[in-house]
Amino acid sequence: MNVDYRAEHLLRELAPQVLGALVHRYGVFDAWEDAVQEALLVAALQWPAEGLPDNPRGWLVTVASRRPVNQVRSEHARRRREDVIAFESAVTRLPEAVACHHITGNFDYLLEVEVADLPAYEDFHADQLASLPGVATVTSYVTMKTLSADTT
């Protein structure tokens, strides 16, 4: 029996098993049906050229399960980029914002604001800052004193 025939036979036999395993494990039949179809296509192209894997069913389950995970990651990255663009656009329109720095570390942005007093900052925080797109948390610091190396 040649590899092409064995691969085709295995794919026909394993397709419902793989789909059943993934639906049983994760639910959502439609999403897994598409993922299994793509895995079967990859297998149909790869197995005749490279030979059958040691565990064809496991191989198909692994390949099929990667597709939705990659889609979720891709969607998350896309939404994050959109949030960054929306945040940066909105923050530049705030008259209280003196500067906005994209930074590394525990926070994404360091926003310098200038307001008349603490009640004005509370209003700014509640009405504008917390409602900016993509803002999940706000950590505030109050400048007590500014030291400068500039002596001119």
N, C-alpha and C positions, 0 to 999 in steps of 0.2 A: 504494500500500500504506500503510495508516494505521499510526500509531505503536504502537497496541495489538497489532495483528497482528504487526508486525515484532518487537516486544519479546517476545511469546509465542514466536514462531518462534526468535528468538535464544536465549532462555532454554532452550528444549528442546535446541537445538544445542550450547550452551556448557556446560550442566550437567556432562556427563561429562568434558569437556575440563578444566574448572576443578577438578573432583574429582581427576582424574588428575594434574594439575599439583601440587596440594597434597599428595596422598599421595606422589607421587614426591619432592617436596621435603622433607616432614616425617615421612612414615610415618603410622601409626595411622589406618586407614581409617574406623573408626566415628566418631571425633571430627570428622574433616573432612567426613564425610557430613552430619552435623548442621549444621556451620558453613555448608556450601554450601547446604543447604536454607533456612537462615535468610537467606543472602545473596540467594537466588532470590526469596524472599518480599519482601524489601526492594526488590529490583529491579522485581518485578511491580507493586508499589505506586508506586514513585517514577518509573520510566521513562515510563509513559504520561502522567504529570502534568508531568514536567520535560524529557522528551525523552531520547533515547538518549545515553549518554556517547560520547566520541570512541573509546574503547577498551573496549567492553563486557566482554571477557574479562578484561582487566586490572582493571577496576572490580570485577568479581565476585571475583577472586582477592584483591584488597585487602580488600574488605568481609568475605569469608569468613575471611581470616587474622586479622582483628582479634578475632573472637569468642574463640578459645582463648587468645590473649594476655590479653585482658581477664579471662577466667576464672582464669588463673594469677595475675594481679595481685590479683584479688579474694580468691582462696583464700589467697595469701600474707599479705594484709592481715588477713584473718580469723584466721589462725594466729598472727600477731604480736599481735593484740589479746588472744587467748586466753592467749598466753604472758605478756603483761604482767599480766593479771588473776591468773594462777596464781603468778607471781613475787611480786607485791605481797602476795598472801594468805599465801604461805609465809614471806616475809621478816618479816612482822609477828609471826610465831609464834616467831622465834628470840630466846631470852633474851639472847644476846650483842649483838644489834642495838640500839644506843642510838638511832640515827636512820637514816632512809633518805630520800635526796633524789633526786627525778627531775630531772635536769639536762640542759643542752644541752652541746654540744661533742663530745669524742671518746668519751664514755661515756654510757650511758643513765641509770645510777644511781650515786650516791655513797652508800655504806653505811658508817656509823660503827659500829664494833664495839668492845666492851670485853671483854678477856680477861685472865686473871691474868698470863700471860707468853708468850714466843714459842712454846714447845712447845704451849701451849693454843691459840694462834692457828693453828699448823700443823694441829692436830687439827680445829679449827673449819673451816679452809679445805678440808681434804681430805674431811671427813665431812659437812659441811653446806653450805657456801657453793658449792662446785663442783657440787653435785647439785641446786641450786635449779632449778626449771623456767625454761627460756629462757636460762640462763646459758651462754654460749659461751666467754667468756674472763673472767679475773679479773686485775685489776691492783691490787697492794697498795702502800700507803704506810704508813710507821710515823711517828707523831708524835714528834718529838724534844723539842719544847718548844711550849707554847701561850702566846701573847701575847694579852692582852685589853685592849681600850680601856676596859673597865669598871673604874673605880677606886674603887668604893664598897665 
